[in-house]
Amino acid sequence: MKVKIIELPKITDPRGNLTFLQNNDQIPFVIKRIFWIYDVPGGETRGGHAYKTQFELIVALSGSFDVVVYDGISSKCYNLNRSYNALLIPPRIWRHMENFSTNALSMHISDVEYDPDDYIWDKYNL
């Protein structure tokens, strides 16, 4: 499986739009953990790792930021700026996030509970 953008359901309404996630309807795993990143100071990066076994789905709930991924051969940058687009990152793909806009909020959804032994910190040892 490769890194890809998943378009989530978007229900439009004059009072405001609604987007949702349901296990196995939009994503190929059962949700075990959700965390979010916010208040990132200008110029800072987040991430800087890969996972051995974990799948991760990243959504920009507010604002925008770039997710730079590296598969061991080449890099690609994804700009997340719509809350109905999610970036699916499979295991053994290096990622870091940069260029956070003011008040950016990123939500991260994964298929495993936190496990420090699942992290790969060496970008060139995927």
RASUL-V514063 format. One record per residue. N is the residue number from 0. RES is the residue in three letters. PSI is psi in degrees with one decimal (none if undefined). D_FIRST is the distance of its C-alpha to the first C-alpha in Angstrom with 2 decimals. Layout:
n,res,psi,d_first
N,RES,PSI,D_FIRST
N,RES,PSI,D_FIRST
This chain:
n,res,psi,d_first
0,MET,142.6,0.00
1,LYS,165.2,3.79
2,VAL,135.5,6.98
3,LYS,154.5,8.76
4,ILE,131.6,12.16
5,ILE,125.2,12.92
6,GLU,119.7,16.55
7,LEU,158.9,18.37
8,PRO,139.9,21.55
9,LYS,114.2,24.58
10,ILE,113.6,28.00
11,THR,144.8,30.63
12,ASP,139.8,34.12
13,PRO,-22.9,37.11
14,ARG,-6.8,37.35
15,GLY,147.0,33.82
16,ASN,161.2,30.27
17,LEU,133.2,28.12
18,THR,147.0,24.36
19,PHE,164.4,22.89
20,LEU,141.0,19.97
21,GLN,137.0,20.10
22,ASN,131.1,18.03
23,ASN,-4.8,15.60
24,ASP,-44.4,17.09
25,GLN,-21.0,14.97
26,ILE,150.2,12.39
27,PRO,31.1,10.36
28,PHE,163.7,12.59
29,VAL,132.6,16.31
30,ILE,126.4,17.79
31,LYS,-20.2,19.66
32,ARG,141.5,20.53
33,ILE,132.6,21.31
34,PHE,165.8,22.98
35,TRP,154.5,24.09
36,ILE,134.2,25.33
37,TYR,170.6,28.47
38,ASP,40.0,31.65
39,VAL,122.5,29.94
40,PRO,150.7,32.80
41,GLY,136.1,32.76
42,GLY,-8.3,31.16
43,GLU,155.9,29.26
44,THR,156.9,25.60
45,ARG,164.9,23.53
46,GLY,-127.1,20.57
47,GLY,42.1,20.56
48,HIS,172.4,18.25
49,ALA,173.0,14.84
50,TYR,146.2,14.20
51,LYS,-42.8,13.98
52,THR,-15.4,12.52
53,GLN,135.9,12.50
54,PHE,144.6,10.20
55,GLU,139.4,12.27
56,LEU,126.0,13.21
57,ILE,131.6,15.94
58,VAL,134.0,18.65
59,ALA,100.1,21.79
60,LEU,-28.9,24.43
61,SER,146.5,27.17
62,GLY,-154.3,27.68
63,SER,160.9,25.08
64,PHE,163.9,23.28
65,ASP,141.6,20.82
66,VAL,117.6,17.59
67,VAL,123.6,17.13
68,VAL,151.8,13.90
69,TYR,125.1,13.92
70,ASP,11.3,11.37
71,GLY,-13.6,14.39
72,ILE,-49.7,15.24
73,SER,162.7,15.59
74,SER,153.5,15.95
75,LYS,145.0,15.46
76,CYS,130.5,17.44
77,TYR,127.1,16.78
78,ASN,119.1,20.02
79,LEU,121.9,19.93
80,ASN,10.5,23.24
81,ARG,130.9,22.94
82,SER,-3.6,22.67
83,TYR,6.2,20.97
84,ASN,134.8,17.86
85,ALA,142.5,15.26
86,LEU,118.0,12.63
87,LEU,123.2,9.48
88,ILE,117.2,8.67
89,PRO,173.1,6.56
90,PRO,156.6,9.02
91,ARG,27.5,10.74
92,ILE,118.6,10.57
93,TRP,142.5,14.25
94,ARG,146.7,15.58
95,HIS,156.9,19.08
96,MET,140.2,20.78
97,GLU,175.9,23.93
98,ASN,46.7,26.43
99,PHE,131.1,27.01
100,SER,166.4,29.49
101,THR,133.3,32.48
102,ASN,22.7,31.69
103,ALA,143.8,27.89
104,LEU,116.7,26.20
105,SER,133.7,22.54
106,MET,134.3,21.19
107,HIS,127.8,18.40
108,ILE,131.6,16.99
109,SER,168.3,15.32
110,ASP,3.9,14.88
111,VAL,157.2,17.42
112,GLU,162.8,20.93
113,TYR,130.0,21.91
114,ASP,106.2,21.93
115,PRO,-23.6,23.18
116,ASP,-9.2,22.17
117,ASP,-8.0,18.43
118,TYR,141.8,18.84
119,ILE,114.7,18.39
120,TRP,-14.6,21.16
121,ASP,108.5,21.21
122,LYS,-28.8,19.03
123,TYR,16.9,19.59
124,ASN,56.3,18.82
125,LEU,none,15.08
